[in-house]
Amino acid sequence: MSSSTGSSKRNVFSWALGFGCLAAIYFLNPVLVLGVNWAADPFHHYHDFAGDENLQRLAAGRETAMTVPRNYDDRLLLKKYLHWIPVPDLVILGGSRIMNQDGTVYDPAVYPHFLNASVTAANIRDFIGIWQTLKSYNKIPRHVILSVVPQSLYSNLEEGEGWYTLAAPFLQFRAPRVTSFKKRFKLVRRTVKRVIRFHWNFLTSAAALNSSLRSLREEPFRARLLRLPLAPSDDPARTHTFALLRREENAARAEIDRWGSENGQGEAWKLAHGEVFKEETFNELEDLVADMTALGVKVRMIVLPAHPSSRARVAADSQAEDALERLSARLEKLCADHGALYVDALLSPPENLGSENFFDGVHMKKEALDSFLCGAAAPLELAASGACSTL
């Protein structure tokens, strides 16, 4: 009897021990991953590093541009940088398609302080967050170039994780403008929920762990400096310029055309299925433009040209082409209603813009982008330098 009781107790203990080990493995693994990702902080979300002092020194200098360091969130980098810069005369807000504009096409005597505040995969909420951050630092520019593409207006923009770095200034701008308390509460709750999910997914992800381990291996723990390749300005009239540059990768023409065609196919589908006609997105864009112009800022909204293969794909789909025309008409009306200027080079691209002017299926080479912006700037009260050429 006692032997049976002892065996039963041992079985219970074995089961309990086994369950405890499994529970420890199940719960401790995520905790361990979370701890390493938070401590290493490979994208500088949670700690201030020595690199921030370097960033402050850069803000006080005349450096022209820098590429985004591999170990830094570009939105966070910009958000911190805006605190230290002088009041800009000209600001560009856009996505990766206009990131390579470093201000060289604009006359430094007219715009001595140039800021390209574009970020990768940008949407309207990025623009709002950056604009509100500039306002909070009392750094209102004289001119803003707002680069809008269909991707900026997709109805599923909440799924994009980039803008969550700017969620606080976005809510600071947007929430007071939502008149319905129910809608305002829903907006705040939804945004906070998604920000929490974004950070949880990052902190517990294996991909982030790989970045954390690599950063700990390659650089001293909590003592990393930003590695910033800089191109100093040689124009004495240019007192301050800032831009995050996108590296141009060389690729075969066939590969560039294929990428452009595939991108156009995706664009056509999204346009044809009405993904850029969400009222909430347009309301946010209209509030942004209205706020800028109310503060006396001259706003020019531009829609950059697409790769010819991409544009051809959209043009071949009658529903997509019709949607693009309706989108353009609506953006034009929005600008007209608020005293902004509008240029659509997606519907009406430069005649001699070819595949050779793109370094991939989406992004124009810097020379082509400079040339386009110089030409588009001429009638819009933005002074262009004499060094500008046309396509």
C-alpha positions in Angstrom: 0.0 0.0 0.0 2.8 2.4 1.0 4.7 1.4 -2.1 1.8 2.3 -4.3 1.3 5.6 -2.6 5.0 6.5 -3.0 4.9 5.6 -6.7 1.8 7.7 -7.2 3.5 10.7 -5.5 6.6 10.2 -7.7 4.4 10.2 -10.8 2.6 13.4 -9.6 6.0 15.0 -9.0 7.3 13.9 -12.4 4.3 15.4 -14.1 4.6 18.6 -12.2 8.3 18.9 -12.9 7.7 18.2 -16.6 4.9 20.7 -16.8 7.0 23.2 -14.9 9.9 22.8 -17.3 7.7 23.1 -20.3 6.1 26.2 -18.9 9.5 27.7 -18.1 10.7 27.1 -21.7 7.4 28.5 -23.1 7.4 31.6 -21.0 11.1 32.3 -20.4 12.1 32.1 -24.1 10.0 35.2 -25.1 11.1 37.0 -21.9 14.7 36.3 -22.7 14.3 37.4 -26.3 12.4 40.5 -25.2 15.2 41.4 -22.6 18.0 41.0 -25.2 16.1 43.1 -27.8 15.2 45.8 -25.3 18.8 46.0 -23.9 20.6 45.9 -27.2 18.0 48.2 -28.8 19.3 47.7 -32.4 17.2 50.5 -33.9 17.5 53.0 -31.0 13.9 53.0 -29.9 14.3 52.7 -26.2 17.7 54.2 -25.1 19.8 57.2 -25.8 23.3 56.3 -27.1 26.5 58.2 -27.6 25.4 58.5 -31.2 22.8 61.1 -30.1 25.5 63.5 -29.1 27.1 63.0 -32.5 23.7 63.7 -34.0 23.4 67.0 -32.1 26.9 68.1 -33.4 25.7 67.3 -36.9 22.7 69.5 -36.5 24.9 72.4 -35.6 27.0 72.0 -38.7 26.6 72.5 -42.5 26.6 68.8 -43.6 24.6 68.2 -46.7 23.2 64.7 -46.4 23.7 61.3 -44.8 22.6 57.8 -45.5 20.4 56.2 -42.9 22.6 54.0 -40.6 21.7 50.4 -40.7 21.1 50.4 -36.9 18.7 53.3 -36.7 15.0 53.9 -37.4 14.9 56.7 -39.9 11.7 58.2 -38.4 13.3 58.2 -35.0 16.5 59.7 -36.4 14.5 62.5 -38.0 12.4 63.1 -34.9 15.4 63.6 -32.8 17.2 65.7 -35.4 14.4 68.2 -35.7 14.9 69.3 -32.1 18.3 70.7 -32.9 18.1 72.1 -36.5 17.6 75.8 -37.3 14.2 76.9 -38.6 14.1 75.5 -42.2 13.2 77.7 -45.2 12.1 74.8 -47.4 10.9 71.4 -46.3 10.2 68.3 -48.4 7.8 65.7 -47.0 7.6 62.5 -48.9 8.6 58.9 -49.2 11.6 57.1 -50.6 10.9 58.3 -54.1 12.0 61.8 -53.2 14.6 61.0 -50.4 17.5 61.6 -52.7 16.8 65.3 -53.2 19.5 67.1 -51.2 18.5 70.7 -52.0 21.1 71.3 -54.6 18.6 72.3 -57.2 17.3 75.2 -55.0 19.1 78.5 -54.7 20.9 78.6 -51.3 20.6 82.3 -51.3 16.8 81.9 -51.2 16.7 78.8 -49.1 19.8 78.7 -46.9 18.2 76.2 -44.5 16.9 73.2 -46.4 15.3 70.1 -44.9 14.3 66.9 -46.6 12.1 65.2 -44.1 11.2 62.2 -46.3 11.2 58.7 -44.9 10.9 55.2 -46.4 7.4 53.8 -47.2 5.8 57.1 -46.0 2.1 57.6 -45.7 -0.1 60.6 -44.7 0.3 59.8 -41.0 4.1 60.1 -41.3 3.7 63.5 -42.9 1.3 64.6 -40.1 3.7 63.3 -37.4 6.7 65.1 -38.9 4.7 68.3 -39.4 3.4 68.3 -35.8 7.0 67.7 -34.5 8.2 70.7 -36.5 5.3 72.8 -35.0 6.0 71.6 -31.5 9.6 72.9 -31.9 8.3 76.2 -33.4 10.1 75.5 -36.7 7.6 76.5 -39.3 9.1 76.7 -42.8 8.3 79.2 -45.6 7.7 76.5 -48.2 6.7 72.8 -48.1 6.9 70.4 -51.0 4.5 67.6 -50.3 5.2 64.5 -52.4 2.1 62.3 -52.5 1.9 59.0 -54.4 -1.0 56.5 -54.4 0.8 54.4 -51.8 0.6 57.3 -49.4 -3.2 57.1 -49.5 -3.8 53.4 -49.2 -6.8 52.6 -47.0 -4.8 49.9 -45.2 -2.1 52.4 -44.1 -2.7 51.4 -40.5 -1.1 48.1 -41.3 2.2 49.9 -42.1 4.3 49.9 -39.0 6.7 52.7 -39.8 4.5 55.6 -38.7 4.0 54.2 -35.2 7.3 55.9 -34.3 5.4 59.2 -34.9 2.1 58.1 -33.3 2.3 60.6 -30.4 2.7 63.7 -32.6 0.1 62.3 -35.1 -2.5 61.9 -32.3 -1.6 65.4 -31.0 -2.4 66.8 -34.4 -5.3 64.6 -35.4 -7.4 63.9 -32.3 -8.5 67.5 -31.6 -9.8 67.7 -35.2 -12.1 64.7 -34.9 -15.3 66.4 -33.7 -17.1 63.2 -32.6 -16.1 62.0 -29.2 -16.8 58.4 -30.1 -14.7 58.6 -33.3 -11.9 60.4 -31.4 -11.9 57.7 -28.7 -11.8 55.0 -31.3 -8.9 56.7 -33.1 -6.8 57.0 -29.9 -7.7 53.5 -28.7 -6.9 51.9 -32.1 -3.6 53.8 -32.5 -2.4 53.0 -28.9 -3.4 49.3 -29.4 -1.4 49.1 -32.7 1.6 50.9 -31.2 1.7 48.4 -28.3 1.3 45.5 -30.8 4.1 47.0 -32.9 6.6 47.1 -30.0 5.6 43.7 -28.6 6.0 42.1 -32.1 9.4 43.8 -32.4 10.7 43.0 -29.0 9.8 39.3 -29.2 10.8 38.7 -32.8 13.6 36.5 -33.9 14.5 38.9 -36.7 15.0 41.7 -34.1 17.0 39.2 -32.0 19.4 38.6 -34.9 19.9 42.4 -35.3 20.5 42.7 -31.5 23.1 39.9 -31.4 24.8 41.4 -34.5 24.9 44.9 -33.0 26.3 43.5 -29.7 28.9 41.6 -31.6 30.0 44.4 -33.9 29.8 47.4 -31.7 30.4 48.1 -28.0 27.4 47.6 -25.8 25.5 50.9 -25.2 28.3 52.9 -26.7 27.6 52.9 -30.4 28.2 56.0 -32.6 26.2 56.7 -35.7 28.2 56.0 -38.8 27.2 58.8 -41.1 28.8 59.1 -44.6 28.5 62.9 -45.2 28.9 65.0 -48.3 29.8 68.5 -47.1 28.4 71.5 -48.9 30.8 73.8 -50.7 28.4 76.6 -51.2 28.9 79.4 -48.6 25.3 80.5 -49.0 24.0 77.2 -47.8 24.1 77.4 -44.0 22.3 74.2 -43.2 21.0 71.2 -45.2 19.7 67.9 -44.1 18.5 64.9 -46.1 18.4 61.1 -45.6 19.7 59.6 -48.8 18.7 56.3 -50.3 21.5 54.3 -51.8 21.3 53.9 -55.6 22.0 50.3 -56.5 23.1 49.4 -60.1 20.9 46.8 -61.8 20.4 45.5 -65.3 17.9 47.4 -67.4 15.8 44.2 -67.9 15.6 43.7 -64.1 14.6 47.4 -63.6 11.9 47.1 -66.3 10.6 43.8 -64.8 10.4 45.3 -61.3 8.6 48.4 -62.7 6.1 46.1 -64.5 5.4 44.0 -61.4 5.0 47.2 -59.3 2.6 48.6 -61.8 0.5 45.4 -61.7 0.1 45.8 -58.0 -0.6 49.5 -58.3 -3.3 48.8 -61.0 -5.0 46.2 -58.8 -5.1 48.5 -55.7 -6.4 51.5 -57.8 -9.0 49.4 -59.5 -10.3 48.1 -56.1 -10.6 51.5 -54.6 -7.9 51.2 -51.9 -6.9 54.9 -52.1 -10.4 56.3 -51.6 -10.8 56.0 -47.8 -12.5 59.2 -46.5 -10.5 59.1 -43.3 -7.2 59.3 -45.2 -8.3 62.2 -47.3 -9.6 64.1 -44.3 -6.2 63.7 -42.6 -4.5 65.0 -45.8 -6.9 67.9 -46.1 -6.4 68.8 -42.4 -2.6 68.7 -43.0 -2.7 71.0 -46.0 -5.2 73.4 -44.4 -3.0 73.7 -41.2 0.1 74.5 -43.3 -1.6 77.2 -45.4 -3.3 78.7 -42.3 0.1 79.3 -40.9 1.2 81.1 -44.0 3.2 78.2 -45.5 3.3 78.0 -49.3 2.5 74.4 -50.1 3.2 72.6 -53.4 1.8 69.1 -53.7 3.5 67.0 -56.4 2.8 63.5 -57.6 6.1 62.1 -58.9 6.2 60.2 -62.2 6.3 56.4 -62.2 8.6 54.0 -64.0 7.3 53.7 -67.7 6.7 50.0 -67.3 4.7 50.6 -64.1 2.7 53.5 -65.7 1.9 51.3 -68.7 0.5 48.6 -66.5 -1.8 51.0 -64.9 -2.8 52.6 -68.2 -3.7 49.1 -69.6 -6.4 48.7 -66.8 -9.3 51.0 -67.6 -10.6 50.8 -64.0 -7.2 51.6 -62.6 -6.7 54.5 -65.0 -10.1 55.9 -64.2 -9.4 55.7 -60.5 -6.1 57.5 -61.0 -7.8 60.3 -62.8 -10.4 60.6 -60.1 -7.7 60.6 -57.5 -5.8 63.3 -59.3 -8.9 65.5 -59.7 -9.6 65.1 -56.0 -6.1 66.1 -55.0 -6.2 69.1 -57.3 -9.5 70.3 -55.8 -8.1 69.8 -52.3 -5.1 72.0 -53.1 -7.3 74.6 -54.8 -9.6 74.8 -51.8 -6.7 75.6 -49.5 -4.5 77.7 -51.7 -1.9 75.1 -52.4 -0.3 74.4 -55.8 -0.6 71.0 -57.5 1.5 69.2 -60.0 0.6 65.7 -61.3 3.5 64.1 -63.1 2.0 60.6 -62.7 -0.8 61.3 -65.2 1.3 63.6 -67.3 5.0 62.6 -67.0 7.9 64.3 -68.8 7.8 63.1 -72.4 11.4 61.9 -72.5 11.4 60.2 -69.1 12.6 56.6 -69.8 13.8 53.5 -67.9 17.3 54.8 -68.0 16.2 57.6 -65.6 15.4 55.0 -62.8 17.8 53.0 -60.7 15.1 50.4 -60.0 11.5 49.9 -60.9 10.2 52.7 -58.6 12.9 55.3 -57.8 14.3 57.9 -60.1 18.0 58.5 -60.2 19.1 61.6 -58.5 20.0 63.5 -61.7 16.5 62.8 -63.1 14.8 63.7 -59.9 16.8 67.0 -59.7 15.9 67.8 -63.2 12.2 67.1 -62.7 12.0 69.1 -59.5 13.8 72.0 -61.1 11.4 72.1 -64.0 8.4 71.7 -61.8 9.6 74.4 -59.5 10.0 77.1 -62.1 6.4 78.4 -62.2 5.7 77.8 -58.6 7.6 80.6 -56.8 10.4 78.3 -55.8 13.8 79.6 -56.9 15.8 77.1 -58.9 19.6 77.3 -59.3 21.2 78.0 -62.6 22.9 74.6 -62.6 19.6 72.9 -63.3 19.0 71.0 -66.5 15.8 69.6 -68.0 15.2 66.0 -69.0 
